[in-house]
């Protein structure tokens, strides 16, 4: 089970089994739970990556061959490389391979 899956399960347990003494805080927490789930699931999807950052598929630029190489660098027409921290298509964090 991933850390995100553990967090989702923990939030479910808290949501079902815990009521805060302050009714306003209680309502705000329970109203926020779906947003918490959505944010965690989006993060989980980003971590999977996409064809562009996982398989060095050319990015959709008309005049240049542009792709993300295995070291997290943006390679443009075999000229200059630019270091990327995140995939521009899906937002996955890129790390240099060793």
C-alpha positions in Angstrom: 0.0 0.0 0.0 1.5 3.4 -1.0 1.8 6.4 1.3 -1.1 8.1 -0.5 -3.4 5.0 -0.1 -2.5 4.9 3.6 -3.4 8.6 4.0 -6.7 8.0 2.2 -7.6 5.1 4.5 -6.6 7.1 7.6 -8.8 10.1 6.5 -11.7 7.6 6.0 -11.3 6.3 9.5 -11.1 9.8 11.0 -14.1 10.9 8.9 -16.3 8.0 10.1 -15.1 7.7 13.7 -14.3 11.2 14.9 -16.5 14.2 15.7 -14.9 17.4 16.9 -16.4 19.1 19.9 -16.8 22.4 18.0 -19.7 21.8 15.5 -18.3 24.4 13.0 -14.9 22.7 12.9 -16.7 19.3 12.6 -18.7 20.4 9.6 -15.7 22.0 7.9 -13.7 18.9 8.4 -16.3 16.6 7.1 -17.1 18.9 4.1 -13.4 19.0 3.3 -12.9 15.2 3.1 -13.9 14.8 -0.6 -11.4 17.6 -1.5 -8.7 15.8 0.4 -9.4 12.6 -1.4 -9.4 14.4 -4.8 -6.1 16.1 -4.1 -4.5 12.8 -3.0 -5.8 10.9 -6.0 -4.5 13.7 -8.4 -1.1 13.4 -6.7 -1.2 9.7 -7.1 -1.9 10.0 -10.9 0.9 12.6 -11.4 3.4 10.2 -9.7 2.6 7.6 -12.4 3.8 9.9 -15.1 2.8 10.0 -18.8 4.1 8.8 -22.1 6.1 12.0 -22.5 8.1 11.7 -19.3 8.3 7.9 -19.1 9.0 6.9 -22.7 10.8 9.9 -24.1 7.9 10.5 -26.5 8.3 13.8 -28.5 6.5 16.7 -26.9 3.9 18.4 -29.2 5.9 21.2 -30.6 5.5 21.9 -34.4 9.0 23.0 -35.5 11.3 21.1 -33.1 12.0 17.6 -31.9 11.6 18.0 -28.1 11.5 15.3 -25.6 12.4 14.5 -21.9 15.4 12.3 -21.7 16.1 9.7 -19.1 17.9 12.2 -16.9 15.0 14.6 -16.6 16.4 17.0 -19.2 14.4 18.7 -21.9 16.2 17.8 -25.1 15.6 20.2 -28.0 16.7 19.1 -31.5 19.8 17.5 -30.0 21.1 21.0 -29.3 20.9 22.4 -25.8 19.4 20.6 -22.8 17.4 22.2 -20.1 17.0 20.6 -16.7 13.4 20.1 -15.7 12.1 19.4 -12.2 8.6 18.5 -13.3 7.1 17.0 -16.5 5.3 19.9 -18.4 2.6 17.5 -19.5 1.5 15.7 -16.3 3.4 17.4 -13.5 5.3 14.3 -12.3 8.5 15.2 -10.4 11.5 14.3 -12.5 14.7 12.9 -11.0 18.0 12.4 -12.7 18.8 8.7 -13.3 22.1 7.6 -11.9 
